[in-house]
């Protein structure tokens, strides 16, 4: 009887070990909330009812692999990015209305700072100098200047084609469209560095105002946020209230 009890105990131990050693269900991967697209609506002023949409795609590292920019659902241009060590080093540029083929644009860096935009089709380069004290990039071709904060959001712009300065404020207690995006620090200056856009929809933190220096006018944003603290809509005006805008931010889970 004693032997039987010992055998039963051994069997129970073996069964218990088998259970513990069996396959386990792997944990679900953690989902990341990132921007899917940004829609800017012109609600009054020049080109009212126009809709500018910036659409984002992602790679397996949850880095932005493509940005496509459309007007009223017609693609204007797109960049498809290639990364090395989580740094965007090149992109394929597509400009459907320009008649050019899809071609490569290369990005250069010096001491960990954005330094050049190299167009392989037209064989020209745009150099960007950087002022460490001002945290300011200068487009050496256009003389556009971009002042960044410690989060790499653009806090001021000088646009040489108009000769006007703009300043921007952000709410760092909330979340902007690039907040969760891997390698987000490069995108604001790469995206806006060759443009004359007044607003900064692509930001790590949500914008709360634009100051127009030529008018000495502060344009406050009316923002709404979701339960996770991400900005979902922004309403604001420029040029003494002549131009009015609404920005709608739509997110996905990766």
C-alpha positions in Angstrom: 0.0 0.0 0.0 2.9 2.3 0.8 4.5 1.6 -2.6 1.2 2.4 -4.3 1.0 5.8 -2.6 4.5 6.6 -3.6 3.8 5.7 -7.3 0.6 7.9 -7.3 2.6 10.8 -5.9 5.2 10.4 -8.6 2.6 10.3 -11.3 1.0 13.4 -10.0 4.4 15.1 -10.0 5.1 14.1 -13.5 1.7 15.3 -14.7 2.2 18.6 -12.9 5.6 19.0 -14.6 4.2 18.3 -18.0 1.5 20.9 -17.5 4.1 23.5 -16.5 6.4 22.6 -19.4 3.6 22.8 -22.0 3.3 25.5 -24.6 2.2 28.9 -23.4 0.3 31.6 -25.2 2.7 34.4 -26.1 1.6 37.9 -24.9 -0.2 40.1 -27.3 2.2 42.7 -28.9 1.7 46.1 -27.4 -0.2 48.4 -29.7 1.0 51.8 -30.6 -1.3 54.7 -31.4 0.0 56.6 -34.3 -1.3 59.1 -36.9 -3.1 57.7 -39.9 -3.9 60.9 -41.8 -4.2 64.6 -41.2 -6.9 66.6 -43.0 -6.7 70.4 -43.3 -9.9 72.1 -44.3 -10.0 75.7 -45.5 -13.3 76.9 -44.1 -13.1 80.5 -45.3 -10.8 82.8 -47.3 -8.9 81.8 -50.4 -9.9 78.4 -51.8 -12.7 77.7 -49.3 -13.8 74.1 -49.1 -10.3 72.9 -50.1 -9.2 69.7 -48.3 -5.5 69.0 -47.9 -4.8 65.4 -46.7 -1.5 64.0 -45.5 -1.6 60.2 -45.4 1.0 58.1 -43.5 2.2 54.5 -44.0 4.5 52.5 -41.6 7.2 49.9 -41.8 7.7 46.9 -39.5 9.7 49.1 -37.1 6.7 51.4 -36.8 8.6 54.2 -38.5 6.8 56.3 -41.1 7.6 54.6 -44.5 5.6 57.0 -46.7 3.9 60.4 -46.6 1.5 61.2 -49.4 0.0 64.7 -49.8 -3.2 65.3 -51.6 -5.6 68.1 -52.5 -9.3 67.2 -52.7 -8.3 63.5 -53.0 -5.9 64.1 -55.9 -2.3 63.1 -55.1 0.1 66.0 -55.3 3.3 64.2 -54.2 4.6 61.6 -51.9 7.9 60.5 -50.3 8.6 56.8 -49.6 11.4 56.6 -47.0 14.4 54.3 -46.4 16.0 54.2 -42.9 19.4 53.2 -41.6 19.7 52.7 -37.9 16.3 54.5 -37.5 17.5 57.6 -39.4 15.8 58.4 -42.8 18.6 58.4 -45.3 16.6 58.5 -48.6 13.2 58.5 -50.1 11.5 57.9 -53.5 9.8 61.1 -54.6 6.7 60.8 -56.7 5.2 64.0 -58.3 2.3 62.8 -60.6 1.5 66.1 -62.1 5.1 67.0 -62.9 5.8 64.5 -65.6 9.0 63.3 -64.0 9.7 59.6 -63.1 9.7 58.5 -59.5 13.2 59.2 -58.4 15.5 59.1 -55.3 16.1 61.9 -52.8 19.0 61.5 -50.4 19.3 63.1 -46.9 22.7 64.0 -45.5 23.7 64.5 -41.8 26.6 66.2 -40.1 27.2 65.5 -36.4 23.8 64.0 -36.0 22.0 67.0 -37.6 20.2 67.3 -40.9 22.5 68.8 -43.4 21.4 68.2 -47.0 18.6 67.3 -49.4 20.1 65.8 -52.6 17.9 65.5 -55.7 19.2 62.7 -57.9 17.0 63.4 -61.0 17.8 67.1 -61.3 21.2 66.7 -59.8 21.1 69.4 -57.3 21.6 69.7 -53.5 20.2 72.0 -50.8 22.5 72.5 -47.9 21.2 73.2 -44.4 23.4 74.9 -41.8 22.7 74.6 -38.1 23.3 77.1 -35.3 23.9 75.2 -32.0 23.1 78.2 -29.9 19.8 79.1 -31.6 18.8 75.5 -32.4 18.2 76.9 -35.9 18.4 75.4 -39.3 18.9 77.6 -42.4 18.1 76.4 -45.9 21.1 77.8 -47.7 19.3 78.0 -51.1 16.0 79.7 -50.0 17.3 81.4 -46.8 14.3 80.0 -45.0 15.1 79.6 -41.3 13.6 77.1 -38.8 14.0 77.4 -35.0 13.4 74.2 -33.1 12.8 73.4 -29.4 14.3 70.6 -27.4 11.6 68.3 -28.6 12.5 69.0 -32.3 9.2 70.8 -33.0 9.5 74.0 -35.0 8.9 77.0 -32.8 9.7 79.8 -35.4 10.0 80.2 -39.1 11.4 82.9 -41.4 10.0 82.4 -44.9 12.1 84.4 -47.3 9.6 84.4 -50.2 7.3 86.6 -48.1 9.9 88.1 -45.7 7.6 87.1 -42.8 8.2 85.5 -39.5 6.0 83.1 -37.6 6.2 81.7 -34.1 4.5 78.7 -32.6 3.6 77.4 -29.2 2.8 73.8 -28.1 1.1 72.0 -25.2 3.6 69.5 -23.9 1.1 68.1 -21.5 -0.8 66.6 -24.5 0.1 64.5 -27.5 0.5 65.6 -31.1 0.4 63.4 -34.3 4.1 62.4 -34.2 4.1 61.7 -30.4 4.3 57.9 -30.7 6.1 57.7 -34.1 9.5 56.0 -34.0 12.3 58.3 -35.2 9.8 61.3 -35.1 12.6 63.8 -34.3 13.7 64.0 -38.0 10.4 64.5 -39.6 9.4 68.1 -38.9 12.6 69.6 -40.4 12.8 67.1 -43.3 9.2 67.7 -44.2 9.1 71.5 -43.8 12.8 72.3 -44.7 12.1 72.7 -48.4 8.6 74.2 -48.0 7.0 77.6 -47.3 4.1 76.1 -45.3 2.9 78.5 -42.6 1.5 75.8 -40.3 3.2 72.8 -38.7 0.6 70.0 -38.7 3.4 67.4 -38.3 4.5 67.9 -34.7 5.3 65.8 -31.7 3.2 68.0 -29.4 -0.1 69.8 -30.4 0.2 73.4 -31.6 -1.7 75.9 -29.5 -1.0 79.2 -31.4 0.7 80.9 -34.4 2.1 84.4 -34.0 2.2 86.4 -37.2 5.0 88.9 -36.7 4.1 91.1 -39.6 0.7 91.7 -38.1 1.8 91.5 -34.4 -1.1 89.1 -34.1 -1.4 85.9 -32.0 -3.8 83.3 -33.4 -4.9 80.9 -30.7 -6.0 77.4 -31.5 -9.1 75.7 -30.2 -8.1 72.1 -29.8 -10.0 69.0 -28.8 -8.4 65.8 -27.5 -9.3 62.2 -27.1 -9.2 60.2 -23.8 -5.5 59.3 -24.5 -4.6 63.0 -24.7 -4.0 63.1 -28.5 -5.2 66.1 -30.4 -8.1 65.3 -32.7 -9.2 68.7 -34.1 -7.8 72.2 -34.2 -9.6 75.3 -35.4 -7.8 78.6 -36.0 -7.5 81.7 -38.2 -4.8 83.7 -39.9 -4.3 87.1 -41.6 -6.7 89.1 -39.3 -9.3 86.3 -39.4 -9.5 86.4 -43.2 -8.4 82.7 -43.5 -10.0 80.1 -41.3 -8.9 76.5 -41.0 -9.9 73.2 -39.3 -7.4 70.4 -38.9 -8.7 66.9 -38.2 -6.3 64.2 -36.9 -7.2 60.5 -37.4 -5.2 57.8 -35.6 -4.7 54.0 -36.0 -3.3 51.3 -33.7 -0.1 49.5 -34.9 
